[in-house]
Amino acid sequence: MKWRRMFNLMAVALTLGFMVSASCVVFASPSDDIRTRMKERLPKLNKLKDAGVIGEDNKGFIAIRDKSADTGNVVGAENTDRKAVYVAIARKNGASPETVGQRRAIKIAETGKSHHWFQNAAGKWYQKP
């Protein structure tokens, strides 16, 4: 039951700006540093998503769709922080980090912005109408 509540709180966090608030939900595990980094990175990620350069994969991570575009280290840094958040949530709730990530991917796709790219459970990429 705690896991379900945590997942619902993360869904609310997504609507407020993805994982910025979700790292708060994890309580003390992911540090304020992670939350700050993710918050600072969000405008860059949104710009890259708007341009179709990156998308959300089916594991809850960012994937580079246009390998010729310069994404700097923003994608790697975001995925590192997301992994830390997923591990903390998994430990807190007795789930695997992979399960947490996959469930986050579903929520991200459901609430994601129109024209952004997402990967379905079978691995096929689609652009949200």
N, CA and C atoms as a LAMMPS dump frame, in Angstrom:
ITEM: TIMESTEP
0
ITEM: NUMBER OF ATOMS
387
ITEM: BOX BOUNDS ff ff ff
-5.0000000000000000e+02 5.0000000000000000e+02
-5.0000000000000000e+02 5.0000000000000000e+02
-5.0000000000000000e+02 5.0000000000000000e+02
ITEM: ATOMS id mol type element x y z
1 1 1 N 0.814 -1.183 0
2 1 2 C 0 0 0
3 1 3 C 0.869 1.264 0
4 2 1 N 1.978 1.229 0.73
5 2 2 C 2.868 2.389 0.737
6 2 3 C 3.402 2.675 -0.652
7 3 1 N 3.706 1.602 -1.401
8 3 2 C 4.243 1.787 -2.745
9 3 3 C 3.234 2.489 -3.624
10 4 1 N 1.97 2.105 -3.511
11 4 2 C 0.91 2.7 -4.313
12 4 3 C 0.781 4.19 -3.998
13 5 1 N 0.837 4.529 -2.722
14 5 2 C 0.748 5.932 -2.314
15 5 3 C 1.94 6.726 -2.857
16 6 1 N 3.119 6.133 -2.79
17 6 2 C 4.327 6.778 -3.298
18 6 3 C 4.196 7.014 -4.798
19 7 1 N 3.684 6.021 -5.498
20 7 2 C 3.526 6.141 -6.946
21 7 3 C 2.538 7.25 -7.286
22 8 1 N 1.435 7.332 -6.547
23 8 2 C 0.456 8.397 -6.768
24 8 3 C 1.055 9.765 -6.496
25 9 1 N 1.863 9.876 -5.475
26 9 2 C 2.521 11.157 -5.185
27 9 3 C 3.487 11.526 -6.298
28 10 1 N 4.166 10.527 -6.866
29 10 2 C 5.069 10.808 -7.977
30 10 3 C 4.293 11.27 -9.202
31 11 1 N 3.098 10.73 -9.41
32 11 2 C 2.272 11.155 -10.542
33 11 3 C 1.903 12.634 -10.39
34 12 1 N 1.593 13.029 -9.187
35 12 2 C 1.307 14.437 -8.931
36 12 3 C 2.562 15.27 -9.186
37 13 1 N 3.698 14.762 -8.769
38 13 2 C 4.954 15.487 -8.973
39 13 3 C 5.228 15.691 -10.448
40 14 1 N 4.867 14.702 -11.26
41 14 2 C 5.083 14.823 -12.697
42 14 3 C 4.337 16.025 -13.253
43 15 1 N 3.118 16.215 -12.819
44 15 2 C 2.334 17.333 -13.332
45 15 3 C 2.906 18.675 -12.879
46 16 1 N 3.684 18.663 -11.829
47 16 2 C 4.288 19.894 -11.339
48 16 3 C 5.683 20.151 -11.899
49 17 1 N 6.172 19.257 -12.733
50 17 2 C 7.493 19.464 -13.319
51 17 3 C 8.379 18.256 -13.214
52 18 1 N 7.827 17.119 -13.472
53 18 2 C 8.479 15.835 -13.456
54 18 3 C 9.055 15.49 -12.112
55 19 1 N 10.317 15.059 -12.073
56 19 2 C 10.867 14.493 -10.863
57 19 3 C 11.362 15.523 -9.864
58 20 1 N 11.235 16.784 -10.161
59 20 2 C 11.708 17.794 -9.225
60 20 3 C 11.066 17.578 -7.876
61 21 1 N 9.754 17.468 -7.867
62 21 2 C 9.053 17.24 -6.617
63 21 3 C 9.086 15.775 -6.207
64 22 1 N 9.225 14.901 -7.169
65 22 2 C 9.219 13.476 -6.861
66 22 3 C 10.385 13.104 -5.976
67 23 1 N 11.51 13.787 -6.103
68 23 2 C 12.632 13.453 -5.24
69 23 3 C 12.298 13.785 -3.79
70 24 1 N 11.378 14.713 -3.566
71 24 2 C 10.916 15.009 -2.212
72 24 3 C 10.123 13.825 -1.661
73 25 1 N 9.361 13.183 -2.53
74 25 2 C 8.515 12.079 -2.132
75 25 3 C 9.341 10.937 -1.568
76 26 1 N 10.567 10.827 -2.025
77 26 2 C 11.439 9.747 -1.607
78 26 3 C 11.948 9.976 -0.19
79 27 1 N 11.54 11.057 0.389
80 27 2 C 11.929 11.473 1.72
81 27 3 C 13.41 11.823 1.735
82 28 1 N 14.206 11.272 2.597
83 28 2 C 15.575 11.748 2.727
84 28 3 C 16.567 11.016 1.831
85 29 1 N 16.153 10.017 1.105
86 29 2 C 17.108 9.229 0.35
87 29 3 C 17.813 10.014 -0.742
88 30 1 N 17.105 10.426 -1.821
89 30 2 C 17.796 11.298 -2.761
90 30 3 C 17.971 12.667 -2.111
91 31 1 N 19.122 13.199 -2.243
92 31 2 C 19.455 14.428 -1.541
93 31 3 C 18.848 15.652 -2.189
94 32 1 N 18.926 16.745 -1.462
95 32 2 C 18.501 18.029 -2.021
96 32 3 C 19.326 18.363 -3.251
97 33 1 N 20.562 17.863 -3.308
98 33 2 C 21.409 18.102 -4.474
99 33 3 C 20.787 17.511 -5.735
100 34 1 N 20.239 16.315 -5.629
101 34 2 C 19.597 15.683 -6.783
102 34 3 C 18.403 16.521 -7.212
103 35 1 N 17.581 16.903 -6.265
104 35 2 C 16.401 17.703 -6.564
105 35 3 C 16.801 19.005 -7.252
106 36 1 N 17.815 19.653 -6.748
107 36 2 C 18.284 20.914 -7.334
108 36 3 C 18.804 20.707 -8.75
109 37 1 N 19.62 19.674 -8.932
110 37 2 C 20.16 19.399 -10.269
111 37 3 C 19.041 19.112 -11.271
112 38 1 N 18.071 18.312 -10.864
113 38 2 C 16.978 17.967 -11.771
114 38 3 C 16.136 19.204 -12.111
115 39 1 N 15.929 20.032 -11.142
116 39 2 C 15.167 21.265 -11.372
117 39 3 C 15.908 22.179 -12.346
118 40 1 N 17.203 22.315 -12.172
119 40 2 C 18.009 23.165 -13.059
120 40 3 C 18.079 22.587 -14.474
121 41 1 N 18.045 21.276 -14.594
122 41 2 C 18.173 20.601 -15.877
123 41 3 C 16.869 20.592 -16.679
124 42 1 N 15.754 20.762 -16.006
125 42 2 C 14.445 20.612 -16.633
126 42 3 C 14.222 21.5 -17.86
127 43 1 N 14.574 22.778 -17.847
128 43 2 C 14.369 23.591 -19.059
129 43 3 C 15.162 23.074 -20.263
130 44 1 N 16.376 22.601 -20.027
131 44 2 C 17.185 22.05 -21.122
132 44 3 C 16.537 20.788 -21.681
133 45 1 N 16.075 19.926 -20.79
134 45 2 C 15.429 18.689 -21.229
135 45 3 C 14.164 18.991 -22.024
136 46 1 N 13.366 19.921 -21.53
137 46 2 C 12.134 20.274 -22.235
138 46 3 C 12.423 20.835 -23.624
139 47 1 N 13.466 21.631 -23.74
140 47 2 C 13.845 22.184 -25.044
141 47 3 C 14.255 21.063 -26
142 48 1 N 15.033 20.099 -25.505
143 48 2 C 15.461 18.97 -26.33
144 48 3 C 14.275 18.076 -26.701
145 49 1 N 13.336 17.912 -25.789
146 49 2 C 12.129 17.137 -26.092
147 49 3 C 11.283 17.855 -27.139
148 50 1 N 11.124 19.167 -26.977
149 50 2 C 10.349 19.954 -27.941
150 50 3 C 10.932 19.839 -29.344
151 51 1 N 12.255 19.742 -29.441
152 51 2 C 12.937 19.631 -30.735
153 51 3 C 12.957 18.191 -31.257
154 52 1 N 12.504 17.239 -30.457
155 52 2 C 12.495 15.837 -30.881
156 52 3 C 13.847 15.151 -30.788
157 53 1 N 14.795 15.794 -30.129
158 53 2 C 16.148 15.256 -30.008
159 53 3 C 16.192 14.089 -29.02
160 54 1 N 15.399 14.182 -27.954
161 54 2 C 15.363 13.137 -26.933
162 54 3 C 13.925 12.689 -26.723
163 55 1 N 13.778 11.529 -26.117
164 55 2 C 12.467 11.002 -25.78
165 55 3 C 12.54 10.229 -24.483
166 56 1 N 11.383 9.823 -24.012
167 56 2 C 11.277 9.042 -22.78
168 56 3 C 11.171 7.568 -23.148
169 57 1 N 12.126 6.757 -22.674
170 57 2 C 12.072 5.338 -23.01
171 57 3 C 11.107 4.588 -22.089
172 58 1 N 10.943 3.309 -22.316
173 58 2 C 9.983 2.52 -21.55
174 58 3 C 10.528 2.026 -20.212
175 59 1 N 11.7 2.499 -19.842
176 59 2 C 12.305 2.126 -18.561
177 59 3 C 12.375 3.315 -17.606
178 60 1 N 11.827 4.458 -18.043
179 60 2 C 11.813 5.633 -17.18
180 60 3 C 13.038 6.518 -17.323
181 61 1 N 13.766 6.354 -18.42
182 61 2 C 14.966 7.143 -18.641
183 61 3 C 14.854 7.936 -19.937
184 62 1 N 15.742 8.898 -20.087
185 62 2 C 15.821 9.705 -21.299
186 62 3 C 16.665 8.949 -22.323
187 63 1 N 16.212 8.964 -23.563
188 63 2 C 16.97 8.352 -24.655
189 63 3 C 17.23 9.414 -25.721
190 64 1 N 18.42 9.379 -26.284
191 64 2 C 18.766 10.304 -27.364
192 64 3 C 18.232 9.714 -28.658
193 65 1 N 17.365 10.447 -29.324
194 65 2 C 16.777 9.99 -30.588
195 65 3 C 17.545 10.517 -31.784
196 66 1 N 18.124 11.69 -31.662
197 66 2 C 18.897 12.29 -32.759
198 66 3 C 20.353 12.339 -32.321
199 67 1 N 21.099 11.329 -32.742
200 67 2 C 22.497 11.189 -32.307
201 67 3 C 23.392 12.316 -32.823
202 68 1 N 22.949 13.018 -33.87
203 68 2 C 23.768 14.096 -34.417
204 68 3 C 23.625 15.39 -33.611
205 69 1 N 22.604 15.479 -32.771
206 69 2 C 22.373 16.701 -31.987
207 69 3 C 23.295 16.722 -30.766
208 70 1 N 23.642 17.912 -30.359
209 70 2 C 24.495 18.09 -29.181
210 70 3 C 23.618 18.189 -27.938
211 71 1 N 23.662 17.165 -27.118
212 71 2 C 22.888 17.182 -25.877
213 71 3 C 23.776 17.462 -24.669
214 72 1 N 25.066 17.644 -24.926
215 72 2 C 25.987 17.863 -23.814
216 72 3 C 25.943 16.674 -22.874
217 73 1 N 26.042 16.934 -21.608
218 73 2 C 25.984 15.84 -20.635
219 73 3 C 24.645 15.813 -19.915
220 74 1 N 23.679 16.579 -20.41
221 74 2 C 22.402 16.704 -19.724
222 74 3 C 21.658 15.37 -19.646
223 75 1 N 21.71 14.552 -20.682
224 75 2 C 20.991 13.277 -20.696
225 75 3 C 21.632 12.298 -19.708
226 76 1 N 22.929 12.163 -19.75
227 76 2 C 23.606 11.26 -18.825
228 76 3 C 23.409 11.667 -17.378
229 77 1 N 23.487 12.961 -17.117
230 77 2 C 23.298 13.455 -15.752
231 77 3 C 21.87 13.206 -15.272
232 78 1 N 20.898 13.44 -16.152
233 78 2 C 19.497 13.202 -15.782
234 78 3 C 19.249 11.728 -15.492
235 79 1 N 19.76 10.863 -16.344
236 79 2 C 19.551 9.434 -16.144
237 79 3 C 20.236 8.927 -14.875
238 80 1 N 21.378 9.474 -14.546
239 80 2 C 22.06 9.1 -13.306
240 80 3 C 21.215 9.481 -12.1
241 81 1 N 20.663 10.682 -12.119
242 81 2 C 19.824 11.122 -11.006
243 81 3 C 18.514 10.341 -10.946
244 82 1 N 17.915 10.06 -12.097
245 82 2 C 16.688 9.269 -12.098
246 82 3 C 16.943 7.893 -11.506
247 83 1 N 18.068 7.303 -11.869
248 83 2 C 18.394 5.976 -11.338
249 83 3 C 18.492 6.014 -9.814
250 84 1 N 19.138 7.049 -9.278
251 84 2 C 19.254 7.184 -7.823
252 84 3 C 17.881 7.312 -7.177
253 85 1 N 16.988 8.064 -7.804
254 85 2 C 15.634 8.226 -7.282
255 85 3 C 14.899 6.891 -7.32
256 86 1 N 14.995 6.17 -8.438
257 86 2 C 14.309 4.877 -8.566
258 86 3 C 14.824 3.87 -7.544
259 87 1 N 16.126 3.861 -7.321
260 87 2 C 16.711 2.946 -6.335
261 87 3 C 16.188 3.275 -4.942
262 88 1 N 16.121 4.544 -4.605
263 88 2 C 15.636 4.949 -3.282
264 88 3 C 14.167 4.574 -3.098
265 89 1 N 13.361 4.803 -4.116
266 89 2 C 11.941 4.451 -4.029
267 89 3 C 11.786 2.937 -3.917
268 90 1 N 12.563 2.209 -4.689
269 90 2 C 12.494 0.745 -4.653
270 90 3 C 12.857 0.219 -3.265
271 91 1 N 13.912 0.739 -2.684
272 91 2 C 14.325 0.301 -1.34
273 91 3 C 13.237 0.594 -0.322
274 92 1 N 12.662 1.761 -0.434
275 92 2 C 11.643 2.193 0.52
276 92 3 C 10.395 1.325 0.434
277 93 1 N 10.105 0.816 -0.764
278 93 2 C 8.845 0.125 -0.987
279 93 3 C 8.967 -1.355 -1.319
280 94 1 N 10.164 -1.897 -1.264
281 94 2 C 10.345 -3.322 -1.512
282 94 3 C 10.114 -3.734 -2.955
283 95 1 N 10.374 -2.834 -3.873
284 95 2 C 10.242 -3.139 -5.301
285 95 3 C 11.629 -3.083 -5.934
286 96 1 N 11.708 -3.473 -7.189
287 96 2 C 12.988 -3.346 -7.888
288 96 3 C 13.056 -1.971 -8.552
289 97 1 N 14.254 -1.422 -8.714
290 97 2 C 14.387 -0.145 -9.416
291 97 3 C 13.852 -0.223 -10.846
292 98 1 N 13.983 -1.382 -11.467
293 98 2 C 13.479 -1.552 -12.832
294 98 3 C 11.96 -1.403 -12.879
295 99 1 N 11.286 -1.986 -11.897
296 99 2 C 9.829 -1.874 -11.824
297 99 3 C 9.41 -0.428 -11.587
298 100 1 N 10.101 0.246 -10.699
299 100 2 C 9.796 1.658 -10.435
300 100 3 C 9.963 2.463 -11.72
301 101 1 N 11.056 2.258 -12.428
302 101 2 C 11.31 2.982 -13.672
303 101 3 C 10.265 2.7 -14.739
304 102 1 N 9.901 1.433 -14.884
305 102 2 C 8.894 1.078 -15.887
306 102 3 C 7.54 1.701 -15.563
307 103 1 N 7.184 1.727 -14.314
308 103 2 C 5.909 2.342 -13.922
309 103 3 C 5.953 3.852 -14.092
310 104 1 N 7.1 4.436 -13.834
311 104 2 C 7.258 5.881 -14.066
312 104 3 C 7.135 6.175 -15.55
313 105 1 N 7.699 5.321 -16.385
314 105 2 C 7.626 5.517 -17.837
315 105 3 C 6.18 5.56 -18.302
316 106 1 N 5.343 4.711 -17.743
317 106 2 C 3.931 4.7 -18.105
318 106 3 C 3.284 6.026 -17.74
319 107 1 N 3.548 6.508 -16.532
320 107 2 C 2.971 7.783 -16.089
321 107 3 C 3.503 8.956 -16.907
322 108 1 N 4.781 8.93 -17.207
323 108 2 C 5.376 9.999 -18.009
324 108 3 C 4.695 10.062 -19.372
325 109 1 N 4.481 8.91 -19.978
326 109 2 C 3.833 8.865 -21.29
327 109 3 C 2.382 9.339 -21.208
328 110 1 N 1.691 8.961 -20.152
329 110 2 C 0.287 9.37 -19.991
330 110 3 C 0.144 10.877 -19.853
331 111 1 N 1.046 11.483 -19.135
332 111 2 C 0.914 12.909 -18.837
333 111 3 C 1.858 13.777 -19.666
334 112 1 N 2.633 13.14 -20.515
335 112 2 C 3.612 13.861 -21.317
336 112 3 C 2.976 14.826 -22.314
337 113 1 N 3.796 15.706 -22.772
338 113 2 C 3.382 16.769 -23.673
339 113 3 C 3.156 16.248 -25.098
340 114 1 N 2.208 16.853 -25.767
341 114 2 C 1.937 16.54 -27.158
342 114 3 C 3.185 16.788 -28.007
343 115 1 N 3.431 15.931 -28.977
344 115 2 C 4.552 15.976 -29.921
345 115 3 C 5.881 15.511 -29.326
346 116 1 N 5.881 15.125 -28.059
347 116 2 C 7.096 14.536 -27.495
348 116 3 C 7.119 13.058 -27.855
349 117 1 N 8.321 12.472 -27.803
350 117 2 C 8.523 11.073 -28.174
351 117 3 C 8.551 10.178 -26.942
352 118 1 N 7.905 9.014 -27.087
353 118 2 C 7.818 8.029 -26.02
354 118 3 C 8.023 6.647 -26.607
355 119 1 N 8.447 5.728 -25.756
356 119 2 C 8.652 4.351 -26.186
357 119 3 C 7.617 3.479 -25.479
358 120 1 N 6.885 2.686 -26.234
359 120 2 C 5.884 1.821 -25.607
360 120 3 C 6.558 0.596 -24.987
361 121 1 N 5.767 -0.229 -24.319
362 121 2 C 6.313 -1.39 -23.616
363 121 3 C 7.034 -2.357 -24.551
364 122 1 N 6.633 -2.399 -25.817
365 122 2 C 7.272 -3.286 -26.798
366 122 3 C 8.547 -2.682 -27.379
367 123 1 N 8.867 -1.442 -27.027
368 123 2 C 10.084 -0.818 -27.504
369 123 3 C 9.91 0.051 -28.737
370 124 1 N 8.684 0.195 -29.209
371 124 2 C 8.427 1.011 -30.403
372 124 3 C 8.23 2.483 -30.009
373 125 1 N 8.908 3.359 -30.758
374 125 2 C 8.801 4.794 -30.508
375 125 3 C 7.553 5.372 -31.178
376 126 1 N 6.923 6.307 -30.487
377 126 2 C 5.768 7.009 -31.056
378 126 3 C 5.78 8.449 -30.566
379 127 1 N 5.206 9.294 -31.368
380 127 2 C 5.104 10.713 -31.033
381 127 3 C 3.678 10.95 -30.548
382 128 1 N 3.548 11.504 -29.369
383 128 2 C 2.219 11.734 -28.804
384 128 3 C 1.485 12.783 -29.639
385 129 1 N 0.244 12.486 -30.012
386 129 2 C -0.513 13.453 -30.837
387 129 3 C -0.862 14.722 -30.057
